[in-house]
Amino acid sequence: MQYDVLIIGAGSAGLSAALTLGRCMRRVLLADGGPPRNESSPGVHGFLTRDGIRPAELLRIGHEQLRPYDSVEVQCLEIESIVQEGRGFRATGVGTADDAPHTILARRVLLATGVADILPPLPGFRELWGRGVLHCPYCHGWEVRGQPLAVYGQGRTVTGLALLVSRWSSNVVVVTDGAGYLTPNARRRLRHQKIQIREERVARLVGSAEHDLQYIEFADGSQLQRNALFLHAPQHQRSALAEKLGARHNSKGAVWVDSAMETSIRGLYAAGDTTPGTQQALLAAAAGSKAAIVINESLTREECPR
Ligand SMILES: Cc1cc2nc3c(=O)[nH]c(=O)nc-3n(C[C@H](O)[C@H](O)[C@H](O)COP(=O)(O)OP(=O)(O)OC[C@H]3O[C@@H](n4cnc5c(N)ncnc54)[C@H](O)[C@@H]3O)c2cc1C
Protein backbone atom coordinates (compact mmCIF):
# COMPACT_ATOMS: atom_id res chain seq x y z
CA MET A 1 0.00 0.00 0.00
CA GLN A 2 1.16 3.51 -0.92
CA TYR A 3 -0.16 5.13 2.27
CA ASP A 4 -1.12 4.00 5.74
CA VAL A 5 -3.97 6.49 5.81
CA LEU A 6 -5.82 8.60 3.27
CA ILE A 7 -7.53 11.53 5.00
CA ILE A 8 -10.23 13.09 2.86
CA GLY A 9 -10.90 16.73 3.75
CA ALA A 10 -8.51 19.29 5.23
CA GLY A 11 -10.74 21.22 7.61
CA SER A 12 -10.30 21.15 11.40
CA ALA A 13 -10.96 17.39 11.62
CA GLY A 14 -8.69 16.34 8.74
CA LEU A 15 -5.78 18.63 9.65
CA SER A 16 -5.87 17.55 13.26
CA ALA A 17 -5.89 13.87 12.27
CA ALA A 18 -2.95 14.46 9.91
CA LEU A 19 -0.98 16.10 12.72
CA THR A 20 -1.50 13.19 15.11
CA LEU A 21 -0.76 10.58 12.44
CA GLY A 22 2.35 12.51 11.34
CA ARG A 23 3.57 12.35 14.92
CA CYS A 24 3.07 8.57 14.71
CA MET A 25 5.31 8.58 11.58
CA ARG A 26 2.45 7.20 9.50
CA ARG A 27 2.50 7.64 5.73
CA VAL A 28 -0.47 9.93 5.21
CA LEU A 29 -2.05 11.58 2.22
CA LEU A 30 -4.26 14.51 3.18
CA ALA A 31 -6.61 15.28 0.28
CA ASP A 32 -7.54 18.95 0.46
CA GLY A 33 -10.60 19.34 -1.73
CA GLY A 34 -11.51 22.98 -1.14
CA PRO A 35 -12.86 25.49 1.37
CA PRO A 36 -14.35 24.53 4.76
CA ARG A 37 -17.98 24.93 5.76
CA ASN A 38 -17.38 28.20 7.64
CA GLU A 39 -15.55 29.86 4.75
CA SER A 40 -17.88 32.87 4.68
CA SER A 41 -17.57 33.61 8.40
CA PRO A 42 -15.30 36.44 9.58
CA GLY A 43 -14.11 34.47 12.62
CA VAL A 44 -13.96 31.09 14.33
CA HIS A 45 -15.20 31.67 17.87
CA GLY A 46 -14.81 29.51 20.94
CA PHE A 47 -11.68 27.74 19.67
CA LEU A 48 -9.27 27.62 22.62
CA THR A 49 -6.27 29.95 22.04
CA ARG A 50 -7.69 30.99 18.63
CA ASP A 51 -10.95 32.74 19.58
CA GLY A 52 -12.08 34.88 16.61
CA ILE A 53 -9.38 33.79 14.18
CA ARG A 54 -10.31 33.94 10.47
CA PRO A 55 -11.24 30.46 9.19
CA ALA A 56 -8.58 30.59 6.47
CA GLU A 57 -5.92 31.61 8.98
CA LEU A 58 -6.80 28.72 11.32
CA LEU A 59 -6.31 26.28 8.44
CA ARG A 60 -3.12 28.03 7.30
CA ILE A 61 -1.60 27.46 10.74
CA GLY A 62 -2.81 23.86 10.62
CA HIS A 63 -0.99 23.31 7.32
CA GLU A 64 2.12 25.11 8.55
CA GLN A 65 2.32 22.90 11.62
CA LEU A 66 2.24 19.76 9.44
CA ARG A 67 5.48 20.75 7.70
CA PRO A 68 7.92 19.07 10.14
CA TYR A 69 6.18 15.73 9.63
CA ASP A 70 7.81 14.35 6.48
CA SER A 71 5.52 11.36 6.23
CA VAL A 72 2.47 13.59 5.70
CA GLU A 73 1.77 14.65 2.13
CA VAL A 74 -0.88 17.25 1.34
CA GLN A 75 -2.40 17.43 -2.12
CA CYS A 76 -5.10 19.70 -3.56
CA LEU A 77 -7.26 16.82 -4.54
CA GLU A 78 -10.95 16.03 -4.66
CA ILE A 79 -11.58 12.36 -4.05
CA GLU A 80 -14.32 11.06 -6.33
CA SER A 81 -14.54 7.39 -5.47
CA ILE A 82 -13.31 4.83 -2.96
CA VAL A 83 -13.53 1.06 -3.29
CA GLN A 84 -12.38 -1.63 -0.91
CA GLU A 85 -9.38 -3.50 -2.23
CA GLY A 86 -7.72 -6.35 -0.35
CA ARG A 87 -7.34 -5.18 3.26
CA GLY A 88 -7.41 -1.53 2.25
CA PHE A 89 -8.90 0.91 -0.21
CA ARG A 90 -8.33 2.26 -3.71
CA ALA A 91 -9.39 5.88 -4.14
CA THR A 92 -9.51 7.99 -7.26
CA GLY A 93 -9.64 11.74 -7.50
CA VAL A 94 -8.73 14.80 -9.52
CA GLY A 95 -6.31 17.60 -8.74
CA THR A 96 -8.34 20.73 -7.97
CA ALA A 97 -5.67 22.94 -9.57
CA ASP A 98 -4.73 20.90 -12.65
CA ASP A 99 -7.56 18.37 -13.15
CA ALA A 100 -4.93 15.60 -13.14
CA PRO A 101 -6.32 12.17 -12.28
CA HIS A 102 -4.94 10.41 -9.19
CA THR A 103 -5.20 6.88 -7.85
CA ILE A 104 -4.37 6.27 -4.21
CA LEU A 105 -3.96 3.02 -2.32
CA ALA A 106 -4.31 3.25 1.44
CA ARG A 107 -4.70 0.83 4.33
CA ARG A 108 -7.24 3.03 6.09
CA VAL A 109 -9.43 5.95 5.06
CA LEU A 110 -10.62 8.78 7.28
CA LEU A 111 -13.56 10.80 6.00
CA ALA A 112 -13.36 14.38 7.28
CA THR A 113 -15.47 15.82 4.49
CA GLY A 114 -17.93 17.91 6.54
CA VAL A 115 -21.42 19.04 5.64
CA ALA A 116 -23.06 21.83 3.63
CA ASP A 117 -25.97 23.96 4.83
CA ILE A 118 -29.13 24.29 2.73
CA LEU A 119 -30.36 27.86 3.03
CA PRO A 120 -33.86 29.13 2.17
CA PRO A 121 -33.92 30.17 -1.52
CA LEU A 122 -34.68 33.81 -0.73
CA PRO A 123 -32.55 36.85 -1.60
CA GLY A 124 -30.10 37.73 1.16
CA PHE A 125 -29.72 34.39 2.94
CA ARG A 126 -26.71 33.14 0.94
CA GLU A 127 -25.23 36.64 0.57
CA LEU A 128 -25.29 37.28 4.35
CA TRP A 129 -24.45 33.71 5.44
CA GLY A 130 -21.90 33.72 8.27
CA ARG A 131 -22.28 37.46 8.87
CA GLY A 132 -25.91 38.59 9.36
CA VAL A 133 -27.36 35.11 8.85
CA LEU A 134 -26.01 32.84 11.56
CA HIS A 135 -26.35 29.15 12.34
CA CYS A 136 -25.36 28.88 15.99
CA PRO A 137 -25.47 31.15 19.04
CA TYR A 138 -22.49 29.36 20.61
CA CYS A 139 -20.42 30.50 17.62
CA HIS A 140 -21.86 33.99 17.13
CA GLY A 141 -24.20 34.88 20.05
CA TRP A 142 -21.59 36.91 21.91
CA GLU A 143 -20.94 39.11 18.86
CA VAL A 144 -24.64 40.09 18.61
CA ARG A 145 -25.53 40.07 22.31
CA GLY A 146 -28.15 42.58 23.41
CA GLN A 147 -29.07 43.43 19.79
CA PRO A 148 -32.38 43.07 17.89
CA LEU A 149 -32.33 39.47 16.61
CA ALA A 150 -34.59 37.24 14.53
CA VAL A 151 -34.87 33.46 14.55
CA TYR A 152 -36.15 31.94 11.32
CA GLY A 153 -37.97 28.63 10.96
CA GLN A 154 -41.02 26.65 11.99
CA GLY A 155 -42.31 24.33 14.67
CA ARG A 156 -40.15 22.82 17.39
CA THR A 157 -36.91 23.77 15.65
CA VAL A 158 -37.58 27.49 15.69
CA THR A 159 -39.06 27.37 19.19
CA GLY A 160 -35.99 25.68 20.69
CA LEU A 161 -33.56 27.94 18.86
CA ALA A 162 -35.46 31.12 19.77
CA LEU A 163 -35.56 30.16 23.46
CA LEU A 164 -31.81 29.48 23.28
CA VAL A 165 -31.05 32.76 21.52
CA SER A 166 -33.04 34.67 24.16
CA ARG A 167 -30.07 33.97 26.45
CA TRP A 168 -28.05 36.48 24.35
CA SER A 169 -30.74 39.12 23.74
CA SER A 170 -34.09 40.11 25.22
CA ASN A 171 -35.15 41.47 21.80
CA VAL A 172 -35.88 38.34 19.76
CA VAL A 173 -38.57 37.89 17.08
CA VAL A 174 -39.50 34.52 15.59
CA VAL A 175 -40.03 34.77 11.82
CA THR A 176 -41.86 31.76 10.46
CA ASP A 177 -42.18 32.81 6.77
CA GLY A 178 -45.76 31.54 6.49
CA ALA A 179 -47.47 28.98 8.70
CA GLY A 180 -45.32 28.53 11.79
CA TYR A 181 -46.75 25.21 13.02
CA LEU A 182 -46.37 26.43 16.59
CA THR A 183 -48.35 24.59 19.22
CA PRO A 184 -50.21 26.53 21.92
CA ASN A 185 -47.51 25.41 24.36
CA ALA A 186 -44.73 26.68 22.07
CA ARG A 187 -46.51 30.03 21.75
CA ARG A 188 -46.88 30.20 25.54
CA ARG A 189 -43.19 29.47 26.09
CA LEU A 190 -42.15 32.09 23.53
CA ARG A 191 -44.54 34.64 25.04
CA HIS A 192 -43.11 33.93 28.49
CA GLN A 193 -39.66 34.95 27.16
CA LYS A 194 -41.24 38.03 25.52
CA ILE A 195 -40.41 36.65 22.07
CA GLN A 196 -42.75 37.99 19.36
CA ILE A 197 -43.90 35.91 16.39
CA ARG A 198 -44.21 37.16 12.78
CA GLU A 199 -45.95 34.68 10.48
CA GLU A 200 -45.97 36.71 7.24
CA ARG A 201 -44.09 35.44 4.20
CA VAL A 202 -40.56 36.77 3.91
CA ALA A 203 -39.53 38.46 0.62
CA ARG A 204 -35.84 39.08 1.30
CA LEU A 205 -33.13 40.01 3.77
CA VAL A 206 -31.36 43.32 3.31
CA GLY A 207 -27.88 44.03 4.60
CA SER A 208 -25.10 46.53 4.10
CA ALA A 209 -21.34 46.66 4.43
CA GLU A 210 -21.53 48.30 7.90
CA HIS A 211 -24.53 46.34 9.19
CA ASP A 212 -24.38 42.71 8.13
CA LEU A 213 -28.18 42.50 8.36
CA GLN A 214 -30.29 45.65 8.33
CA TYR A 215 -33.85 44.45 7.98
CA ILE A 216 -36.16 41.64 6.96
CA GLU A 217 -38.61 42.61 4.24
CA PHE A 218 -41.92 40.78 4.24
CA ALA A 219 -44.01 39.99 1.14
CA ASP A 220 -46.43 42.84 1.98
CA GLY A 221 -43.52 45.33 1.85
CA SER A 222 -43.28 45.86 5.61
CA GLN A 223 -39.85 45.78 7.22
CA LEU A 224 -38.47 44.51 10.51
CA GLN A 225 -35.16 46.00 11.58
CA ARG A 226 -32.82 43.26 12.88
CA ASN A 227 -29.04 43.04 13.26
CA ALA A 228 -28.81 39.28 12.82
CA LEU A 229 -30.99 36.28 12.01
CA PHE A 230 -30.36 32.76 13.32
CA LEU A 231 -31.63 29.58 11.72
CA HIS A 232 -31.08 25.82 11.95
CA ALA A 233 -30.59 25.07 8.26
CA PRO A 234 -31.00 21.52 6.98
CA GLN A 235 -27.72 19.97 5.87
CA HIS A 236 -26.36 17.46 3.46
CA GLN A 237 -23.05 15.62 3.37
CA ARG A 238 -20.38 17.49 1.37
CA SER A 239 -19.38 14.19 -0.18
CA ALA A 240 -21.35 11.09 -1.13
CA LEU A 241 -18.31 8.80 -0.70
CA ALA A 242 -19.63 7.06 2.43
CA GLU A 243 -23.05 6.57 0.88
CA LYS A 244 -21.56 5.12 -2.33
CA LEU A 245 -19.56 2.63 -0.25
CA GLY A 246 -22.77 1.60 1.50
CA ALA A 247 -21.81 2.99 4.93
CA ARG A 248 -24.63 3.33 7.41
CA HIS A 249 -26.07 6.82 8.03
CA ASN A 250 -28.31 7.95 10.89
CA SER A 251 -31.83 9.32 10.41
CA LYS A 252 -30.44 12.86 10.04
CA GLY A 253 -28.06 11.86 7.24
CA ALA A 254 -24.87 11.88 9.33
CA VAL A 255 -22.32 9.10 8.80
CA TRP A 256 -22.76 6.60 11.64
CA VAL A 257 -19.60 5.72 13.61
CA ASP A 258 -18.99 3.44 16.57
CA SER A 259 -17.18 4.53 19.74
CA ALA A 260 -13.86 3.97 17.90
CA MET A 261 -15.00 6.30 15.08
CA GLU A 262 -15.16 3.46 12.61
CA THR A 263 -18.05 3.51 10.15
CA SER A 264 -20.05 0.39 9.31
CA ILE A 265 -17.37 -0.31 6.63
CA ARG A 266 -14.29 -1.92 8.15
CA GLY A 267 -11.24 0.35 7.87
CA LEU A 268 -13.30 3.42 6.93
CA TYR A 269 -13.34 6.00 9.73
CA ALA A 270 -15.12 9.36 9.97
CA ALA A 271 -14.69 12.49 12.12
CA GLY A 272 -16.00 16.04 12.41
CA ASP A 273 -19.25 17.48 11.14
CA THR A 274 -19.79 14.51 8.84
CA THR A 275 -20.61 12.38 11.92
CA PRO A 276 -23.50 12.81 14.41
CA GLY A 277 -23.31 15.29 17.26
CA THR A 278 -22.51 18.88 18.09
CA GLN A 279 -20.77 20.72 15.26
CA GLN A 280 -17.93 23.00 16.28
CA ALA A 281 -14.46 23.51 14.88
CA LEU A 282 -12.75 22.59 18.16
CA LEU A 283 -14.85 19.44 18.52
CA ALA A 284 -14.05 18.49 14.91
CA ALA A 285 -10.33 18.93 15.65
CA ALA A 286 -10.66 16.77 18.78
CA ALA A 287 -12.55 14.09 16.84
CA GLY A 288 -9.86 14.11 14.13
CA SER A 289 -7.20 13.56 16.75
CA LYS A 290 -9.17 10.74 18.38
CA ALA A 291 -9.75 9.05 15.01
CA ALA A 292 -6.03 9.29 14.26
CA ILE A 293 -5.19 7.53 17.53
CA VAL A 294 -7.63 4.67 16.97
CA ILE A 295 -6.45 4.28 13.37
CA ASN A 296 -2.81 4.15 14.47
CA GLU A 297 -3.69 1.53 17.08
CA SER A 298 -5.59 -0.58 14.57
CA LEU A 299 -2.62 -0.43 12.15
CA THR A 300 -0.26 -1.33 15.00
CA ARG A 301 -2.39 -4.38 15.88
CA GLU A 302 -2.25 -5.48 12.24
CA GLU A 303 1.54 -5.05 12.19
CA CYS A 304 2.11 -6.88 15.51
CA PRO A 305 0.10 -10.11 15.18
CA ARG A 306 -0.38 -12.18 18.32
C1 LIG B 1 -21.10 30.21 8.78
C2 LIG B 1 -20.49 29.27 9.81
C3 LIG B 1 -19.79 29.80 10.88
C4 LIG B 1 -19.24 28.95 11.84
N1 LIG B 1 -18.61 29.48 12.92
C5 LIG B 1 -18.06 28.68 13.84
C6 LIG B 1 -17.40 29.23 14.97
O1 LIG B 1 -17.34 30.45 15.15
N2 LIG B 1 -16.86 28.35 15.87
C7 LIG B 1 -16.92 27.01 15.70
O2 LIG B 1 -16.39 26.27 16.54
N3 LIG B 1 -17.55 26.46 14.65
C8 LIG B 1 -18.12 27.27 13.72
N4 LIG B 1 -18.78 26.72 12.65
C9 LIG B 1 -18.82 25.25 12.53
C10 LIG B 1 -17.50 24.78 11.90
O3 LIG B 1 -17.32 25.44 10.65
C11 LIG B 1 -17.52 23.28 11.68
O4 LIG B 1 -17.90 22.62 12.87
C12 LIG B 1 -16.13 22.80 11.25
O5 LIG B 1 -15.74 23.45 10.06
C13 LIG B 1 -16.14 21.28 11.05
O6 LIG B 1 -14.89 20.86 10.62
P1 LIG B 1 -14.76 19.61 9.62
O7 LIG B 1 -13.31 19.43 9.45
O8 LIG B 1 -15.60 18.49 10.10
O9 LIG B 1 -15.46 20.10 8.27
P2 LIG B 1 -15.03 21.30 7.29
O10 LIG B 1 -14.33 22.36 8.03
O11 LIG B 1 -16.26 21.67 6.53
O12 LIG B 1 -13.97 20.62 6.33
C14 LIG B 1 -14.34 19.59 5.43
C15 LIG B 1 -13.38 19.67 4.27
O13 LIG B 1 -13.54 18.53 3.43
C16 LIG B 1 -13.40 18.95 2.10
N5 LIG B 1 -13.98 17.93 1.22
C17 LIG B 1 -15.29 17.58 1.09
N6 LIG B 1 -15.42 16.59 0.20
C18 LIG B 1 -14.17 16.30 -0.25
C19 LIG B 1 -13.66 15.36 -1.20
N7 LIG B 1 -14.45 14.52 -1.87
N8 LIG B 1 -12.30 15.32 -1.43
C20 LIG B 1 -11.47 16.16 -0.74
N9 LIG B 1 -11.91 17.06 0.17
C21 LIG B 1 -13.25 17.14 0.40
C22 LIG B 1 -14.11 20.29 2.06
O14 LIG B 1 -13.72 21.06 0.95
C23 LIG B 1 -13.63 20.90 3.39
O15 LIG B 1 -12.44 21.61 3.24
C24 LIG B 1 -19.37 27.54 11.69
C25 LIG B 1 -20.09 27.02 10.62
C26 LIG B 1 -20.66 27.87 9.69
C27 LIG B 1 -21.46 27.31 8.55
The ligand as a Gaussian input file, in Angstrom:
#p B3LYP/6-31G(d) Opt

LIG

0 1
 C      -21.101000      30.208000       8.780000
 C      -20.495000      29.269000       9.809000
 C      -19.787000      29.798000      10.882000
 C      -19.238000      28.945000      11.836000
 N      -18.609000      29.483000      12.924000
 C      -18.058000      28.683000      13.841000
 C      -17.399000      29.229000      14.972000
 O      -17.343000      30.452000      15.152000
 N      -16.864000      28.355000      15.873000
 C      -16.923000      27.006000      15.700000
 O      -16.390000      26.274000      16.536000
 N      -17.551000      26.465000      14.649000
 C      -18.117000      27.270000      13.719000
 N      -18.777000      26.721000      12.651000
 C      -18.823000      25.246000      12.529000
 C      -17.504000      24.783000      11.896000
 O      -17.316000      25.437000      10.654000
 C      -17.518000      23.284000      11.682000
 O      -17.899000      22.617000      12.867000
 C      -16.135000      22.795000      11.250000
 O      -15.743000      23.446000      10.061000
 C      -16.141000      21.280000      11.049000
 O      -14.890000      20.863000      10.616000
 P      -14.761000      19.611000       9.624000
 O      -13.307000      19.427000       9.446000
 O      -15.598000      18.493000      10.098000
 O      -15.460000      20.105000       8.266000
 P      -15.028000      21.298000       7.292000
 O      -14.327000      22.363000       8.032000
 O      -16.257000      21.674000       6.535000
 O      -13.969000      20.617000       6.326000
 C      -14.340000      19.594000       5.428000
 C      -13.381000      19.671000       4.265000
 O      -13.540000      18.530000       3.431000
 C      -13.397000      18.945000       2.099000
 N      -13.977000      17.928000       1.223000
 C      -15.292000      17.577000       1.090000
 N      -15.417000      16.589000       0.195000
 C      -14.170000      16.300000      -0.249000
 C      -13.657000      15.359000      -1.199000
 N      -14.455000      14.519000      -1.868000
 N      -12.303000      15.323000      -1.430000
 C      -11.468000      16.160000      -0.743000
 N      -11.908000      17.065000       0.166000
 C      -13.252000      17.140000       0.401000
 C      -14.106000      20.286000       2.062000
 O      -13.721000      21.064000       0.947000
 C      -13.633000      20.897000       3.386000
 O      -12.436000      21.608000       3.236000
 C      -19.366000      27.544000      11.695000
 C      -20.088000      27.016000      10.615000
 C      -20.663000      27.871000       9.687000
 C      -21.462000      27.309000       8.549000

